[in-house]
Each structure stands twice: as structure tokens, then as C-alpha cells.
Amino acid sequence: MLPREHRLRSSREIREVISRGKRASNSVATLHYRPAPKNRFAIVVSKAVGNAVHRNLVKRRMRSILAKQINANPAIEGVFRMRPNTADVSYTDLSSQIEQLIGRAR
């Protein structure tokens, strides 16, 4: 679980990052991001990804990957919108794809 201070919690914060930030994409996710004083993330997994079991698996994997990025600099606020094929990707592939996206954002 990401610590509370490293999560975008309200829909207003998420909408603000999506509308005012930049965007980077790859085959597993779209990252909407903008510079911030500290790293804060949100994960959006739609029903297109799969049933509740698959969506929760994707969210658990994402939280694990993002927990490693909390102290990285420069800091960003980011919203990850997961693509439908994400449930079929292995953890190691997902991790490398997400780290690549975060690297592009920084």
C-alpha cells in the first residue's frame, strides 16, 4: 500500500493532473503527470481490464511497483490509466514498462 501522503485521493486532484499535466503512453498504461513537491500517484483500472479479480491483481502489482518509486527525484504527481491487456502481462514486464513511463515523465 502506498502511504497516504503519496496518493492522489480526491477526484478533483486526479482531474487536475489529467487536464493540466502532460501525457506519456506505452502498451500497458497511459501516465498523466505534472511536476510536484513530492511523488503522489493514482491508479485507474477500468472494467475493460477484466473482472474484479484481474483488476485487483493489476492494482496490487501497481502499488508494489510505485512503492519503489516514492523517493525518486524529480517528484511528480501521476495518474496511471491501465490498458485492457494489462492483466495478461507478467509482473516483471509490467514493472519495466511502468519504470520506463516514469523515466520519460522525469
ROLUMMAR-999117 format. One record per atom (N, C-alpha, C): residue number from 1; residue in one letter; atom name; x, y, z. Coordinates in steps of 0.001 Angstrom, whole numbers. Each point is the difference from the previous one (the first is absolute). Example, Ala and Ser with C-alpha at 12.3 -4.5 7.8 and 13.67 -1.06 7.14 Angstrom:
BEGIN
[1, 'A', 'N', [13190, -5690, 7800]]
[1, 'A', 'CA', [-890, 1190, 0]]
[1, 'A', 'C', [900, 1200, 0]]
[2, 'S', 'N', [-350, 1050, -720]]
[2, 'S', 'CA', [820, 1190, 60]]
[2, 'S', 'C', [-770, 1090, 730]]
***
This chain:
BEGIN
[1, 'M', 'N', [841, -1178, 0]]
[1, 'M', 'CA', [-841, 1178, 0]]
[1, 'M', 'C', [884, 1238, 0]]
[2, 'L', 'N', [-383, 964, -807]]
[2, 'L', 'CA', [720, 1262, 1]]
[2, 'L', 'C', [-394, 797, 1228]]
[3, 'P', 'N', [959, 650, 644]]
[3, 'P', 'CA', [-356, 854, 1139]]
[3, 'P', 'C', [-981, 1092, -429]]
[4, 'R', 'N', [-836, 421, 905]]
[4, 'R', 'CA', [-1064, 956, -289]]
[4, 'R', 'C', [521, 1290, -646]]
[5, 'E', 'N', [1143, 486, 459]]
[5, 'E', 'CA', [522, 1259, -545]]
[5, 'E', 'C', [530, -141, -1419]]
[6, 'H', 'N', [103, -1227, -512]]
[6, 'H', 'CA', [499, -243, -1359]]
[6, 'H', 'C', [-1106, -466, -943]]
[7, 'R', 'N', [-1260, 237, 389]]
[7, 'R', 'CA', [-1135, -368, -851]]
[7, 'R', 'C', [-778, 1245, -390]]
[8, 'L', 'N', [-468, 27, -1237]]
[8, 'L', 'CA', [-984, 994, -416]]
[8, 'L', 'C', [-1339, -594, 405]]
[9, 'R', 'N', [-710, 657, 911]]
[9, 'R', 'CA', [-1177, -631, 578]]
[9, 'R', 'C', [-1322, 515, -543]]
[10, 'S', 'N', [-92, 1250, -336]]
[10, 'S', 'CA', [-1295, 529, -418]]
[10, 'S', 'C', [-116, 25, -1528]]
[11, 'S', 'N', [-1227, -69, -466]]
[11, 'S', 'CA', [-225, 48, -1440]]
[11, 'S', 'C', [419, 1360, -569]]
[12, 'R', 'N', [-82, 1052, 811]]
[12, 'R', 'CA', [439, 1321, -434]]
[12, 'R', 'C', [1498, 3, -296]]
[13, 'E', 'N', [797, -610, 881]]
[13, 'E', 'CA', [1450, -68, -212]]
[13, 'E', 'C', [317, -805, -1259]]
[14, 'I', 'N', [-693, -1091, -198]]
[14, 'I', 'CA', [243, -848, -1172]]
[14, 'I', 'C', [-374, 743, -1275]]
[15, 'R', 'N', [-1159, 648, -19]]
[15, 'R', 'CA', [-421, 766, -1175]]
[15, 'R', 'C', [980, 1119, -320]]
[16, 'E', 'N', [524, 648, 1029]]
[16, 'E', 'CA', [950, 1088, -188]]
[16, 'E', 'C', [1285, -492, -679]]
[17, 'V', 'N', [516, -1135, 445]]
[17, 'V', 'CA', [1217, -558, -605]]
[17, 'V', 'C', [-272, -397, -1448]]
[18, 'I', 'N', [-1156, -612, -260]]
[18, 'I', 'CA', [-321, -434, -1363]]
[18, 'I', 'C', [-186, 1202, -922]]
[19, 'S', 'N', [-675, 1032, 462]]
[19, 'S', 'CA', [-298, 1133, -882]]
[19, 'S', 'C', [1174, 965, -164]]
[20, 'R', 'N', [801, 199, 1034]]
[20, 'R', 'CA', [1074, 996, -73]]
[20, 'R', 'C', [1385, -586, -214]]
[21, 'G', 'N', [128, -1326, 102]]
[21, 'G', 'CA', [1312, -615, -113]]
[21, 'G', 'C', [325, -464, -1405]]
[22, 'K', 'N', [1127, -640, -124]]
[22, 'K', 'CA', [442, -586, -1258]]
[22, 'K', 'C', [-352, -1475, 5]]
[23, 'R', 'N', [277, -684, -1110]]
[23, 'R', 'CA', [-393, -1395, -123]]
[23, 'R', 'C', [1092, -806, -694]]
[24, 'A', 'N', [191, -1228, 492]]
[24, 'A', 'CA', [904, -963, -633]]
[24, 'A', 'C', [-715, -1347, -12]]
[25, 'S', 'N', [176, -781, -1066]]
[25, 'S', 'CA', [-707, -1276, -120]]
[25, 'S', 'C', [921, -1093, -498]]
[26, 'N', 'N', [-389, -1222, 312]]
[26, 'N', 'CA', [605, -1182, -601]]
[26, 'N', 'C', [-1074, -1077, -88]]
[27, 'S', 'N', [387, -1250, -180]]
[27, 'S', 'CA', [-982, -1054, -253]]
[27, 'S', 'C', [-806, -410, 1227]]
[28, 'V', 'N', [439, 342, 1213]]
[28, 'V', 'CA', [-724, -420, 1207]]
[28, 'V', 'C', [-716, 1131, 721]]
[29, 'A', 'N', [415, 1252, -199]]
[29, 'A', 'CA', [-609, 1091, 765]]
[29, 'A', 'C', [219, 1345, -678]]
[30, 'T', 'N', [-823, 949, 427]]
[30, 'T', 'CA', [186, 1410, -338]]
[30, 'T', 'C', [264, 716, 1312]]
[31, 'L', 'N', [1051, 791, 30]]
[31, 'L', 'CA', [354, 761, 1192]]
[31, 'L', 'C', [-264, 1470, -263]]
[32, 'H', 'N', [-890, 588, 774]]
[32, 'H', 'CA', [-217, 1441, 6]]
[32, 'H', 'C', [816, 521, 1183]]
[33, 'Y', 'N', [820, 1022, -222]]
[33, 'Y', 'CA', [905, 438, 1062]]
[33, 'Y', 'C', [256, 1489, -56]]
[34, 'R', 'N', [491, 513, 1128]]
[34, 'R', 'CA', [469, 1377, 81]]
[34, 'R', 'C', [991, 86, 1159]]
[35, 'P', 'N', [900, 987, -16]]
[35, 'P', 'CA', [965, 159, 1087]]
[35, 'P', 'C', [-715, 292, 1317]]
[36, 'A', 'N', [608, -450, 1094]]
[36, 'A', 'CA', [-599, 193, 1322]]
[36, 'A', 'C', [1096, 30, 1052]]
[37, 'P', 'N', [-312, 467, 1206]]
[37, 'P', 'CA', [995, 15, 1075]]
[37, 'P', 'C', [361, -1398, 504]]
[38, 'K', 'N', [-941, -941, -65]]
[38, 'K', 'CA', [306, -1382, 379]]
[38, 'K', 'C', [-783, -941, -904]]
[39, 'N', 'N', [468, -1233, -120]]
[39, 'N', 'CA', [-646, -990, -853]]
[39, 'N', 'C', [-1369, -381, 553]]
[40, 'R', 'N', [-1014, 93, -866]]
[40, 'R', 'CA', [-1361, -401, 353]]
[40, 'R', 'C', [-599, -680, -1222]]
[41, 'F', 'N', [-670, -1146, 213]]
[41, 'F', 'CA', [-511, -776, -1113]]
[41, 'F', 'C', [-1445, -422, 215]]
[42, 'A', 'N', [-686, -253, -1119]]
[42, 'A', 'CA', [-1324, -608, 4]]
[42, 'A', 'C', [-3, -1064, -1090]]
[43, 'I', 'N', [-783, -1051, 204]]
[43, 'I', 'CA', [-91, -1097, -952]]
[43, 'I', 'C', [-1462, -136, -416]]
[44, 'V', 'N', [-252, 39, -1303]]
[44, 'V', 'CA', [-1353, -148, -530]]
[44, 'V', 'C', [-30, -1277, -826]]
[45, 'V', 'N', [-845, -950, 422]]
[45, 'V', 'CA', [-121, -1277, -696]]
[45, 'V', 'C', [-1470, -186, -362]]
[46, 'S', 'N', [-325, 80, -1289]]
[46, 'S', 'CA', [-1393, -103, -421]]
[46, 'S', 'C', [-426, -1462, -131]]
[47, 'K', 'N', [-1289, -200, -190]]
[47, 'K', 'CA', [-537, -1348, -161]]
[47, 'K', 'C', [459, -660, -1297]]
[48, 'A', 'N', [548, 777, -925]]
[48, 'A', 'CA', [538, -563, -1233]]
[48, 'A', 'C', [1204, -899, 273]]
[49, 'V', 'N', [663, 192, 1146]]
[49, 'V', 'CA', [1158, -816, 362]]
[49, 'V', 'C', [-425, -1434, 306]]
[50, 'G', 'N', [-1177, -167, 569]]
[50, 'G', 'CA', [-483, -1343, 321]]
[50, 'G', 'C', [-932, 42, 1191]]
[51, 'N', 'N', [-253, -1174, 545]]
[51, 'N', 'CA', [-884, -66, 1161]]
[51, 'N', 'C', [716, 525, 1244]]
[52, 'A', 'N', [-682, -5, 1139]]
[52, 'A', 'CA', [548, 590, 1228]]
[52, 'A', 'C', [1313, -652, 411]]
[53, 'V', 'N', [133, -1298, -212]]
[53, 'V', 'CA', [1233, -698, 362]]
[53, 'V', 'C', [1178, 553, -794]]
[54, 'H', 'N', [-179, 184, -1305]]
[54, 'H', 'CA', [1080, 519, -842]]
[54, 'H', 'C', [296, 1465, 305]]
[55, 'R', 'N', [-1039, 800, 209]]
[55, 'R', 'CA', [219, 1421, 317]]
[55, 'R', 'C', [757, 154, 1312]]
[56, 'N', 'N', [-369, -771, 1006]]
[56, 'N', 'CA', [690, 85, 1292]]
[56, 'N', 'C', [1434, -492, -96]]
[57, 'L', 'N', [255, -1010, -818]]
[57, 'L', 'CA', [1362, -477, -218]]
[57, 'L', 'C', [856, 1113, -593]]
[58, 'V', 'N', [-545, 678, -998]]
[58, 'V', 'CA', [730, 1099, -641]]
[58, 'V', 'C', [281, 1107, 1012]]
[59, 'K', 'N', [-991, 351, 821]]
[59, 'K', 'CA', [197, 1060, 1000]]
[59, 'K', 'C', [1047, -392, 1037]]
[60, 'R', 'N', [-13, -1249, 457]]
[60, 'R', 'CA', [1013, -448, 975]]
[60, 'R', 'C', [1400, 70, -599]]
[61, 'R', 'N', [126, -450, -1241]]
[61, 'R', 'CA', [1304, 58, -664]]
[61, 'R', 'C', [467, 1444, -162]]
[62, 'M', 'N', [-911, 878, -394]]
[62, 'M', 'CA', [360, 1405, -190]]
[62, 'M', 'C', [437, 643, 1310]]
[63, 'R', 'N', [-714, -260, 1079]]
[63, 'R', 'CA', [394, 572, 1295]]
[63, 'R', 'C', [1390, -476, 405]]
[64, 'S', 'N', [309, -1257, -278]]
[64, 'S', 'CA', [1319, -541, 315]]
[64, 'S', 'C', [1089, 700, -822]]
[65, 'I', 'N', [-266, 209, -1267]]
[65, 'I', 'CA', [968, 653, -886]]
[65, 'I', 'C', [194, 1462, 409]]
[66, 'L', 'N', [-1096, 694, 283]]
[66, 'L', 'CA', [76, 1419, 346]]
[66, 'L', 'C', [625, 233, 1367]]
[67, 'A', 'N', [-118, -961, 911]]
[67, 'A', 'CA', [616, 149, 1321]]
[67, 'A', 'C', [1519, 147, -117]]
[68, 'K', 'N', [584, -588, -1024]]
[68, 'K', 'CA', [1442, 107, -222]]
[68, 'K', 'C', [394, 1367, -567]]
[69, 'Q', 'N', [-968, 733, -551]]
[69, 'Q', 'CA', [265, 1284, -650]]
[69, 'Q', 'C', [-275, 1207, 890]]
[70, 'I', 'N', [-406, -223, 1231]]
[70, 'I', 'CA', [-455, 1095, 867]]
[70, 'I', 'C', [1084, 1040, 263]]
[71, 'N', 'N', [1230, -414, 192]]
[71, 'N', 'CA', [1059, 942, 352]]
[71, 'N', 'C', [817, 476, -1193]]
[72, 'A', 'N', [-408, -379, -1217]]
[72, 'A', 'CA', [746, 396, -1192]]
[72, 'A', 'C', [-209, 1479, -298]]
[73, 'N', 'N', [1005, 614, -573]]
[73, 'N', 'CA', [-64, 1411, -373]]
[73, 'N', 'C', [246, 152, -1478]]
[74, 'P', 'N', [-499, 1039, -653]]
[74, 'P', 'CA', [-913, 1013, 494]]
[74, 'P', 'C', [-1396, -584, 221]]
[75, 'A', 'N', [-719, 597, 913]]
[75, 'A', 'CA', [-1309, -516, 406]]
[75, 'A', 'C', [-1086, 384, -1005]]
[76, 'I', 'N', [-1001, -877, -134]]
[76, 'I', 'CA', [-1136, 258, -883]]
[76, 'I', 'C', [-1302, -408, 691]]
[77, 'E', 'N', [-1084, 563, -477]]
[77, 'E', 'CA', [-1335, -505, 302]]
[77, 'E', 'C', [-408, -752, -1252]]
[78, 'G', 'N', [-410, -1262, 138]]
[78, 'G', 'CA', [-321, -794, -1169]]
[78, 'G', 'C', [-1263, -812, 160]]
[79, 'V', 'N', [-749, -94, -1100]]
[79, 'V', 'CA', [-1195, -834, -49]]
[79, 'V', 'C', [245, -1064, -1067]]
[80, 'F', 'N', [-1, -1259, 421]]
[80, 'F', 'CA', [182, -1111, -922]]
[80, 'F', 'C', [-1353, -524, -423]]
[81, 'R', 'N', [-282, 18, -1303]]
[81, 'R', 'CA', [-1216, -590, -551]]
[81, 'R', 'C', [424, -1283, -702]]
[82, 'M', 'N', [-406, -1121, 562]]
[82, 'M', 'CA', [454, -1295, -484]]
[82, 'M', 'C', [-781, -414, -1245]]
[83, 'R', 'N', [689, -626, -938]]
[83, 'R', 'CA', [-618, -446, -1249]]
[83, 'R', 'C', [-572, -1411, 166]]
[84, 'P', 'N', [-922, -392, -886]]
[84, 'P', 'CA', [-692, -1290, 152]]
[84, 'P', 'C', [900, -1234, 24]]
[85, 'N', 'N', [1139, 12, -660]]
[85, 'N', 'CA', [858, -1192, -45]]
[85, 'N', 'C', [913, -138, 1216]]
[86, 'T', 'N', [-99, 898, 956]]
[86, 'T', 'CA', [917, 29, 1139]]
[86, 'T', 'C', [-84, -1258, 858]]
[87, 'A', 'N', [-1164, -595, 133]]
[87, 'A', 'CA', [-169, -1183, 847]]
[87, 'A', 'C', [780, -1193, -548]]
[88, 'D', 'N', [307, 1, -1293]]
[88, 'D', 'CA', [717, -1116, -624]]
[88, 'D', 'C', [1517, 148, 50]]
[89, 'V', 'N', [495, 1138, 476]]
[89, 'V', 'CA', [1433, 287, 21]]
[89, 'V', 'C', [597, -513, 1314]]
[90, 'S', 'N', [1196, -574, -68]]
[90, 'S', 'CA', [662, -486, 1214]]
[90, 'S', 'C', [454, 1175, 864]]
[91, 'Y', 'N', [270, -286, 1265]]
[91, 'Y', 'CA', [416, 1042, 935]]
[91, 'Y', 'C', [1295, 668, -452]]
[92, 'T', 'N', [974, -784, -442]]
[92, 'T', 'CA', [1288, 587, -398]]
[92, 'T', 'C', [-161, 900, -1223]]
[93, 'D', 'N', [-823, -418, -972]]
[93, 'D', 'CA', [-236, 845, -1172]]
[93, 'D', 'C', [-749, 1270, 382]]
[94, 'L', 'N', [-1001, -150, 861]]
[94, 'L', 'CA', [-751, 1167, 460]]
[94, 'L', 'C', [917, 973, 730]]
[95, 'S', 'N', [849, -519, 848]]
[95, 'S', 'CA', [923, 835, 755]]
[95, 'S', 'C', [927, 782, -930]]
[96, 'S', 'N', [567, -665, -981]]
[96, 'S', 'CA', [921, 700, -914]]
[96, 'S', 'C', [-742, 1036, -838]]
[97, 'Q', 'N', [-1227, -302, -427]]
[97, 'Q', 'CA', [-785, 956, -794]]
[97, 'Q', 'C', [-359, 1238, 831]]
[98, 'I', 'N', [-396, -205, 1248]]
[98, 'I', 'CA', [-380, 1121, 869]]
[98, 'I', 'C', [1228, 851, 347]]
[99, 'E', 'N', [1106, -641, 307]]
[99, 'E', 'CA', [1218, 751, 289]]
[99, 'E', 'C', [453, 804, -1213]]
[100, 'Q', 'N', [-206, -545, -1191]]
[100, 'Q', 'CA', [318, 734, -1235]]
[100, 'Q', 'C', [-878, 1243, -137]]
[101, 'L', 'N', [-1286, -146, 279]]
[101, 'L', 'CA', [-921, 1149, -55]]
[101, 'L', 'C', [399, 1079, 1003]]
[102, 'I', 'N', [306, -419, 1219]]
[102, 'I', 'CA', [397, 977, 1030]]
[102, 'I', 'C', [1304, 681, -404]]
[103, 'G', 'N', [912, -747, -592]]
[103, 'G', 'CA', [1251, 589, -475]]
[103, 'G', 'C', [-236, 1059, -1059]]
[104, 'R', 'N', [-950, -237, -905]]
[104, 'R', 'CA', [-331, 1004, -1018]]
[104, 'R', 'C', [-615, 1238, 616]]
[105, 'A', 'N', [-765, -196, 1075]]
[105, 'A', 'CA', [-663, 1132, 657]]
[105, 'A', 'C', [1003, 878, 737]]
[106, 'R', 'N', [1075, -567, 455]]
[106, 'R', 'CA', [996, 775, 750]]
[106, 'R', 'C', [983, 566, -980]]
***
